[in-house]
């Protein structure tokens, strides 16, 4: 007997079984807790709009496909986008084409709504499935890495062979200001974003605003971000940071860097590195921006092993080609998986 699986829209009453399915299919070993609060923040409270979510139903929820609303700016235009994020299939219903059916149905819905572009950062295992469904692999992003405690980084390489421990002092970015404190100066942040956008104007970048930053970095449950900024007759540069652990080392993520002039950005990042006890710092920016010059001047090294970036254009009308990596002006926070 063939199991019948219907595709339908997400409803409020689906929240509990959907979260249970996500935890079952994707696991709980994440930097964030996939809780009710996190689900609502991510999919229902986004300032760009509620996520487009479709379910596979077979007398119970057996599949989910979610497209997170996003907006980009390019050439004076707003690009309406969605980010292909949460996808889950119940273990008992795998290899039945549910992923493909849900994804294709979501693409059709997005196109009908006037969405211009789908994008995501798939891993090496999920990327072939997206390519079969018409996605374009734009490329692998270059990240910029600055060692802060080289001896500990070398120790992390040798630890598995020599049985060494990497226990040590933990950094606490909480001693910096909260993102909410930065956003108390909403007018100053808005002006700074305008200046920073001018540095990125020839490419495609997230439509950032104080409201977006508040949602993305201040209101997110179970993830902690901190802010650091430079004032000199006004807000001249600001950064948003998160501390995480990777392979036993403490990583300082420079999620966002906004600056009026390069010297202000350099001052900000230098001070952040000086006051951090992390083992290394990592950032991302486009190669042709002043942000890159700031990072290189402070000893960051480009490493072309960042996240894979893929897109699925839903229209032919773009001011800049979205299938070319050099068209994009993304921060590390834009590429972060959450």
Secondary structure, 3 states (H helix, E strand, C coil): CCCCCEEEECCHHHHHHHHHHHHHHHCCCCCCCCCHHHHHHHHCCCCCCCCEEEEEECCCEEEEEEEEEEEEEECCEEEEEEEEEEEEECHHHCCCCHHHHHHHHHHHHHHHCCCCEEEECCCCCCHHHHHHCCCEEEEECCEEEEECCHHHHHHHHHHHHHCCCCCCCCCCHHHCEEHHHHHCCHHHHHHHHHHHHHHCCCCEEECCCHHHHHHHHHCCCCCCCEEEEEECCCEEEEEEEEEEEECCEEEEEEEEEEECCHHHHHHHHHHHHHHCCCCEEEEECCCCCHHHHHHHHCCCEEECCCCEEEEEECCCCCCCCCCCHHHECCCHHHHCCC
